[in-house]
Amino acid sequence: MKCRTDQFIHNKEIFDFFINSCSKNQIMVPDLGTPRNIDYRISDFCQIGFRQTLLEFWDNITLYDGKNYEEAATYLTKNYLLNVKNDFQPWNSVITKYFCIKSFHNDFQIEWKKLNDLNEYRNVYDKGYRNRRLINS
C-alpha cells in the first residue's frame, strides 16, 4: 500500500478486498481523483497493489524537465504507462488494464485527518461525494 500520511483507511479488509477484486498486475485506486475523462489522471490518495507492481510505478519516476507543467498524478501515471510499460494505446482502453478503480467512500473508506481548505479541492471532494451518494441510494 502506498498511502498519504494525512488519511486513514477504515476498511479493515482492504487487502482481502484488493485480492478478491483486482488482478495481480493492477493497482487499486479510489474513484475520487480518478476521472475517466482526463487522460492519465489516477488518484494518488491511496494505491494498493503487489509490491513489484507498486515499485515499478513509483521507483521509475523521471525527473521533471521544467518544460511543460503537468499535475503530479497525471505526470506519474503517464510516465508509468508510456515510459515503464511502453503502452501507447488510448487511455480509455488501458485504464482498467493497469488500474482497478474502487469507491473512495464505500470500498477504501478513506477519512482525511484534516480536509484541505482550498476551495478548489473542497468543491471537487464535495461534488464527488454528493454524486456517489446519489448513485448509491
FENLIN-V826060 format. One record per residue. N is the residue number from 0. RES is the residue in three letters. PSI is psi in whole degrees, 0 to 359 (* if undefined). NEAR is the number of other ideal C-beta (glycine too) atoms within 10 Angstrom. D_CENTER is the distance of its C-alpha to the mean C-alpha in Angstrom with 1 decimal. Layout:
BEGIN
<<N RES PSI NEAR D_CENTER> <N RES PSI NEAR D_CENTER>>
END
This chain:
BEGIN
<<0 MET 135 12 11.6> <1 LYS 118 14 10.1> <2 CYS 146 16 10.0> <3 ARG 148 11 11.3> <4 THR 351 5 15.1> <5 ASP 26 11 15.6> <6 GLN 161 15 14.1> <7 PHE 140 10 15.4> <8 ILE 115 18 14.1> <9 HIS 346 10 17.1> <10 ASN 107 16 16.7> <11 LYS 341 9 19.2> <12 GLU 27 10 18.5> <13 ILE 324 20 14.8> <14 PHE 321 13 15.7> <15 ASP 319 10 18.2> <16 PHE 316 16 15.9> <17 PHE 309 20 13.5> <18 ILE 323 13 16.7> <19 ASN 347 8 18.2> <20 SER 336 13 15.3> <21 CYS 158 21 13.7> <22 SER 166 12 15.6> <23 LYS 328 9 16.3> <24 ASN 13 13 14.6> <25 GLN 156 19 11.2> <26 ILE 125 23 8.1> <27 MET 128 22 7.1> <28 VAL 155 27 3.8> <29 PRO 151 24 5.3> <30 ASP 327 19 7.0> <31 LEU 122 21 7.9> <32 GLY 3 17 6.6> <33 THR 70 21 5.9> <34 PRO 128 13 9.6> <35 ARG 343 12 11.1> <36 ASN 3 7 14.0> <37 ILE 112 12 12.6> <38 ASP 132 14 12.7> <39 TYR 13 19 10.1> <40 ARG 106 21 7.8> <41 ILE 134 25 4.1> <42 SER 138 20 2.7> <43 ASP 16 19 4.5> <44 PHE 310 21 6.3> <45 CYS 133 20 6.3> <46 GLN 132 20 6.0> <47 ILE 132 25 9.1> <48 GLY 175 24 11.2> <49 PHE 150 16 14.8> <50 ARG 310 7 16.0> <51 GLN 321 10 17.0> <52 THR 315 19 13.8> <53 LEU 321 15 11.9> <54 LEU 320 12 15.0> <55 GLU 320 16 15.1> <56 PHE 310 23 11.7> <57 TRP 332 14 12.6> <58 ASP 356 8 16.4> <59 ASN 30 13 17.0> <60 ILE 124 14 15.8> <61 THR 150 10 18.8> <62 LEU 143 5 20.4> <63 TYR 128 12 20.1> <64 ASP 354 6 23.4> <65 GLY 4 6 23.9> <66 LYS 298 5 24.7> <67 ASN 115 7 22.1> <68 TYR 135 7 19.5> <69 GLU 139 14 15.9> <70 GLU 143 10 13.3> <71 ALA 312 10 11.5> <72 ALA 327 18 7.9> <73 THR 315 15 10.0> <74 TYR 314 17 12.4> <75 LEU 313 21 10.5> <76 THR 317 25 9.1> <77 LYS 317 16 12.6> <78 ASN 315 18 14.3> <79 TYR 312 22 12.8> <80 LEU 315 23 13.8> <81 LEU 319 12 17.0> <82 ASN 328 12 18.4> <83 VAL 308 14 17.4> <84 LYS 345 17 17.2> <85 ASN 42 7 19.7> <86 ASP 110 13 18.3> <87 PHE 16 8 19.5> <88 GLN 160 10 19.3> <89 PRO 145 8 18.2> <90 TRP 312 15 14.5> <91 ASN 344 10 15.2> <92 SER 349 9 16.8> <93 VAL 346 15 14.3> <94 ILE 315 19 10.8> <95 THR 352 13 11.8> <96 LYS 322 13 13.7> <97 TYR 342 20 10.9> <98 PHE 138 22 8.0> <99 CYS 109 16 8.9> <100 ILE 123 20 7.5> <101 LYS 165 21 9.2> <102 SER 128 16 10.7> <103 PHE 316 22 9.7> <104 HIS 312 16 13.5> <105 ASN 320 11 15.1> <106 ASP 305 20 13.1> <107 PHE 323 25 11.3> <108 GLN 54 15 14.1> <109 ILE 137 21 12.6> <110 GLU 131 11 15.3> <111 TRP 142 12 15.5> <112 LYS 315 9 18.5> <113 LYS 123 7 19.4> <114 LEU 143 12 17.8> <115 ASN 136 12 17.7> <116 ASP 351 7 21.0> <117 LEU 129 9 20.2> <118 ASN 321 8 21.1> <119 GLU 315 8 18.6> <120 TYR 312 11 15.7> <121 ARG 322 12 17.7> <122 ASN 317 10 18.4> <123 VAL 314 15 14.9> <124 TYR 310 16 14.2> <125 ASP 317 11 17.6> <126 LYS 315 11 17.4> <127 GLY 319 18 14.2> <128 TYR 316 13 15.9> <129 ARG 317 10 19.2> <130 ASN 319 12 18.0> <131 ARG 323 16 16.5> <132 ARG 321 10 19.8> <133 LEU 318 8 21.8> <134 ILE 319 8 20.1> <135 ASN 357 9 20.5> <136 SER * 5 24.0>>
END
